[in-house]
Amino acid sequence: MSWRSSRTARALALAAGLALSFGCGSTSRRLDEATALRHAGNPKGALESYRALLADMGEAPLAAADAQIRWKALKAAADVSYLELGDYTGALSYYRRIISLYPGGQEAREARALIGDIYRERFRDPLAAIAQWADVAASDAPEAPRYQLEVARAYLDLENFEQARTEARVVRERWPDHELADEAQLLTGQAWALEKRDDEALRAFQALVDRRPRPELSARALEAQAHIHAQAGRFDRALELYALALPNHPNRDAIRTNIEAVRQRREKARPAEPGDRAAAFR
């Protein structure tokens, strides 16, 4: 290669580098301008700016810096649509583009989690939400236990009690030392109780108490046991359990109300003594 040709090649390479640098700076500036519109209280204008930027960036693979900018623009467009404009279908479209363009990464997992929230909260479609959360739960991400528990809770809401227990068991078996394993055990007891399987529910709640979870969870398990005993007419045992639950329960007023109600029921259930006129008119 001649000296002139070498110089030309270096000049072309430098020009290409400058163009890439300018392009990255331009997209970054446009992203900042769109975000400024959002912060200024103009979500529609911000969304239009995000859309224009995304249209120019396209769907093809990008260098790392531009790929990061595109992800930020997609997420911002999705969040604006979801949280500020109430365009849930539009938000789903943007979140799905994130999953498509950034498969297997944290970006995709966050998008799936939000898609699940939209399906549950806005479209009242818990099965569609479960499909998204299950994908996150199957990963090795730190948030996997949380979304496995969300799957179990969704099945509990659907009154599919057996599947709720199955999904809760996955939490306990995959992450036995995670704090959510205790939440999963509580949910297992709740599923048995809602199914009117009192013996199984009592054992499940006692298993949680025996695990020595954080005090609030232990109190909730004791409360649940007390409720079962009260419903079965075992008032003394119910009062004993409510008393144990009271100090650490997150809603002490509710426990006090339950204690008073059980005391009244116990009083009414007592057999009347001969000559007890007050009992005769209870």
C-alpha positions as CSV (number, residue, x, y, z in Angstrom):
1,M,0.0,0.0,0.0
2,S,1.3,3.4,-1.0
3,W,1.9,6.2,1.5
4,R,-1.1,8.1,0.0
5,S,-3.4,5.1,0.1
6,S,-2.4,4.4,3.8
7,R,-3.1,8.0,4.7
8,T,-6.5,7.8,2.9
9,A,-7.4,4.6,4.8
10,R,-6.5,6.2,8.1
11,A,-8.6,9.2,7.3
12,L,-11.6,7.0,6.4
13,A,-11.3,5.1,9.6
14,L,-11.1,8.3,11.6
15,A,-14.2,9.6,9.8
16,A,-16.1,6.4,10.5
17,G,-15.1,6.6,14.2
18,L,-16.2,10.2,14.5
19,A,-19.5,9.3,12.8
20,L,-20.1,6.5,15.3
21,S,-19.2,8.8,18.1
22,F,-21.5,11.5,16.8
23,G,-24.3,9.0,16.3
24,C,-24.1,7.7,19.9
25,G,-24.0,11.3,21.2
26,S,-27.0,12.2,19.1
27,T,-29.1,9.3,20.3
28,S,-28.1,10.0,23.8
29,R,-29.1,13.6,23.5
30,R,-32.4,12.7,21.9
31,L,-33.1,10.3,24.8
32,D,-32.3,13.0,27.3
33,E,-34.6,15.4,25.5
34,A,-37.5,12.9,25.5
35,T,-37.0,12.3,29.2
36,A,-37.0,16.0,29.9
37,L,-40.4,16.2,28.3
38,R,-41.6,13.4,30.6
39,H,-40.3,15.2,33.7
40,A,-41.9,18.4,32.5
41,G,-45.3,16.8,32.6
42,N,-45.7,16.1,28.9
43,P,-45.9,12.3,28.6
44,K,-47.5,12.4,25.2
45,G,-44.7,14.5,23.8
46,A,-42.2,12.3,25.5
47,L,-43.7,9.2,24.0
48,E,-43.6,10.7,20.5
49,S,-39.9,11.5,21.0
50,Y,-39.2,8.0,22.2
51,R,-41.0,6.6,19.2
52,A,-39.1,8.7,16.8
53,L,-35.8,7.7,18.4
54,L,-36.7,4.0,18.3
55,A,-37.8,4.2,14.7
56,D,-34.4,5.7,13.7
57,M,-32.5,3.1,15.7
58,G,-34.4,0.2,14.2
59,E,-34.3,-3.5,15.3
60,A,-30.9,-4.5,14.0
61,P,-28.0,-5.4,16.4
62,L,-26.2,-2.3,17.7
63,A,-23.0,-1.5,19.4
64,A,-23.1,-1.8,23.2
65,A,-23.6,1.9,23.9
66,D,-26.4,2.3,21.4
67,A,-28.0,-0.9,22.5
68,Q,-28.2,0.5,26.0
69,I,-29.8,3.7,24.7
70,R,-32.3,1.7,22.7
71,W,-33.2,-0.3,25.8
72,K,-33.7,2.8,27.9
73,A,-35.9,4.3,25.2
74,L,-38.0,1.2,25.0
75,K,-38.4,0.9,28.7
76,A,-39.2,4.6,29.0
77,A,-41.8,4.3,26.3
78,A,-43.3,1.3,27.9
79,D,-43.4,2.9,31.4
80,V,-45.0,6.1,30.0
81,S,-47.6,4.1,28.2
82,Y,-48.4,2.0,31.3
83,L,-48.1,4.4,34.2
84,E,-48.9,7.8,32.8
85,L,-51.1,7.3,29.7
86,G,-53.0,4.2,30.6
87,D,-52.2,2.6,27.3
88,Y,-51.7,-0.9,28.5
89,T,-51.8,-2.6,25.1
90,G,-49.1,-0.1,23.9
91,A,-47.0,-0.8,27.0
92,L,-47.2,-4.6,26.4
93,S,-45.9,-4.0,22.9
94,Y,-42.8,-2.1,24.1
95,Y,-42.1,-4.6,26.9
96,R,-42.3,-7.4,24.4
97,R,-39.9,-5.7,22.1
98,I,-37.4,-5.6,25.0
99,I,-37.8,-9.3,25.5
100,S,-37.2,-9.9,21.8
101,L,-34.2,-7.6,21.5
102,Y,-32.6,-8.5,24.9
103,P,-33.4,-12.2,25.4
104,G,-32.3,-14.0,28.5
105,G,-31.0,-10.9,30.3
106,Q,-32.1,-8.8,33.2
107,E,-33.9,-6.4,30.8
108,A,-36.1,-9.2,29.5
109,R,-36.8,-10.5,33.0
110,E,-37.9,-7.0,34.2
111,A,-40.1,-6.7,31.1
112,R,-41.8,-10.1,31.8
113,A,-42.4,-9.1,35.4
114,L,-44.2,-5.9,34.3
115,I,-46.2,-7.7,31.6
116,G,-47.4,-10.1,34.3
117,D,-48.4,-7.1,36.5
118,I,-50.4,-5.6,33.6
119,Y,-52.2,-8.8,32.8
120,R,-53.1,-9.3,36.5
121,E,-54.0,-5.8,37.5
122,R,-55.4,-4.3,34.3
123,F,-56.7,-7.2,32.2
124,R,-57.7,-9.5,35.1
125,D,-56.0,-12.4,33.4
126,P,-54.0,-14.2,36.1
127,L,-53.2,-17.2,33.8
128,A,-51.4,-14.8,31.4
129,A,-49.6,-13.3,34.3
130,I,-48.5,-16.7,35.6
131,A,-47.0,-17.5,32.2
132,Q,-44.7,-14.4,32.5
133,W,-43.8,-14.8,36.1
134,A,-43.0,-18.5,35.7
135,D,-40.4,-17.7,33.1
136,V,-38.7,-15.3,35.6
137,A,-39.0,-17.9,38.3
138,A,-37.3,-20.6,36.2
139,S,-34.2,-18.5,35.9
140,D,-31.2,-18.2,38.2
141,A,-31.9,-14.5,38.8
142,P,-32.0,-13.1,42.4
143,E,-35.7,-12.3,41.9
144,A,-36.7,-15.8,40.9
145,P,-38.0,-16.8,44.4
146,R,-40.2,-13.8,44.5
147,Y,-41.9,-14.6,41.2
148,Q,-42.2,-18.3,42.1
149,L,-44.2,-17.1,45.1
150,E,-46.2,-14.8,42.9
151,V,-47.2,-17.8,40.8
152,A,-48.3,-19.7,43.9
153,R,-50.4,-16.7,45.0
154,A,-52.0,-16.4,41.6
155,Y,-53.1,-20.0,41.8
156,L,-54.5,-19.4,45.3
157,D,-56.5,-16.4,44.0
158,L,-57.8,-18.7,41.2
159,E,-58.9,-21.2,44.0
160,N,-56.7,-23.9,42.4
161,F,-55.5,-24.9,45.8
162,E,-53.6,-28.0,44.9
163,Q,-51.5,-26.1,42.3
164,A,-51.0,-23.3,44.7
165,R,-49.5,-25.8,47.2
166,T,-47.4,-27.3,44.4
167,E,-45.9,-23.9,43.4
168,A,-45.3,-23.0,47.1
169,R,-43.4,-26.3,47.6
170,V,-41.1,-25.3,44.7
171,V,-40.1,-22.2,46.7
172,R,-39.4,-24.2,49.8
173,E,-37.4,-26.8,47.9
174,R,-35.4,-24.6,45.6
175,W,-34.6,-21.9,48.1
176,P,-35.0,-23.5,51.6
177,D,-33.0,-20.8,53.3
178,H,-34.6,-17.9,51.6
179,E,-37.0,-15.7,53.7
180,L,-39.7,-16.3,51.1
181,A,-39.7,-20.0,52.0
182,D,-41.6,-19.1,55.2
183,E,-44.1,-17.1,53.1
184,A,-44.6,-20.1,51.0
185,Q,-45.3,-22.3,54.0
186,L,-47.9,-19.8,55.2
187,L,-49.5,-19.9,51.8
188,T,-49.6,-23.7,52.0
189,G,-51.5,-23.5,55.2
190,Q,-53.9,-20.9,53.7
191,A,-54.6,-23.2,50.7
192,W,-55.5,-26.1,53.0
193,A,-57.7,-23.8,55.2
194,L,-59.6,-22.3,52.2
195,E,-60.2,-25.9,51.0
196,K,-61.7,-26.6,54.4
197,R,-59.0,-29.2,55.2
198,D,-58.6,-28.1,58.8
199,D,-56.2,-30.9,60.0
200,E,-53.8,-30.3,57.1
201,A,-54.0,-26.6,57.6
202,L,-53.3,-26.8,61.3
203,R,-50.2,-28.9,60.6
204,A,-49.0,-26.6,57.9
205,F,-49.3,-23.5,60.1
206,Q,-47.6,-25.3,63.0
207,A,-44.8,-26.3,60.7
208,L,-44.3,-22.6,60.0
209,V,-44.3,-21.7,63.7
210,D,-41.7,-24.5,64.3
211,R,-39.4,-23.0,61.6
212,R,-39.2,-19.9,63.8
213,P,-39.8,-17.4,61.1
214,R,-39.8,-13.6,61.6
215,P,-42.2,-12.7,64.4
216,E,-44.9,-11.2,62.1
217,L,-45.2,-14.5,60.1
218,S,-45.3,-16.6,63.2
219,A,-48.1,-14.4,64.5
220,R,-50.1,-14.7,61.3
221,A,-49.7,-18.5,61.5
222,L,-50.9,-18.5,65.1
223,E,-53.9,-16.3,64.1
224,A,-54.8,-18.7,61.3
225,Q,-54.7,-21.7,63.7
226,A,-56.8,-19.7,66.2
227,H,-59.4,-19.0,63.5
228,I,-59.7,-22.7,62.7
229,H,-60.2,-23.7,66.3
230,A,-62.8,-20.9,66.8
231,Q,-64.8,-22.0,63.8
232,A,-64.8,-25.6,65.3
233,G,-66.0,-24.3,68.6
234,R,-62.7,-24.9,70.5
235,F,-62.9,-21.5,72.0
236,D,-60.4,-21.9,74.8
237,R,-57.7,-23.0,72.4
238,A,-58.6,-20.3,70.0
239,L,-58.2,-17.6,72.7
240,E,-54.9,-19.1,73.8
241,L,-53.5,-18.9,70.2
242,Y,-54.9,-15.4,69.6
243,A,-53.1,-14.3,72.8
244,L,-49.8,-15.7,71.5
245,A,-50.3,-13.9,68.2
246,L,-51.2,-10.5,69.6
247,P,-47.8,-9.1,70.5
248,N,-46.2,-9.5,67.1
249,H,-49.2,-9.3,64.8
250,P,-49.2,-6.5,62.2
251,N,-52.9,-5.7,63.0
252,R,-53.3,-5.9,66.7
253,D,-56.7,-4.3,66.7
254,A,-58.0,-7.1,64.5
255,I,-56.7,-9.7,66.9
256,R,-58.3,-7.9,69.9
257,T,-61.6,-7.8,67.9
258,N,-61.3,-11.5,67.3
259,I,-60.6,-12.2,71.0
260,E,-63.7,-10.3,72.1
261,A,-65.8,-12.1,69.5
262,V,-64.6,-15.5,70.6
263,R,-65.2,-14.7,74.2
264,Q,-68.8,-13.7,73.5
265,R,-69.3,-16.9,71.5
266,R,-67.9,-18.9,74.3
267,E,-70.2,-17.2,76.8
268,K,-73.2,-17.9,74.6
269,A,-72.2,-21.5,74.2
270,R,-72.0,-22.3,77.9
271,P,-74.9,-24.4,79.2
272,A,-77.3,-22.6,81.4
273,E,-77.4,-23.3,85.1
274,P,-80.8,-24.1,86.8
275,G,-82.4,-20.9,87.8
276,D,-80.1,-18.7,85.6
277,R,-82.7,-16.2,84.3
278,A,-80.0,-14.2,82.4
279,A,-78.9,-17.3,80.5
280,A,-82.5,-18.2,79.7
281,F,-82.8,-15.0,77.7
282,R,-79.5,-15.1,75.9
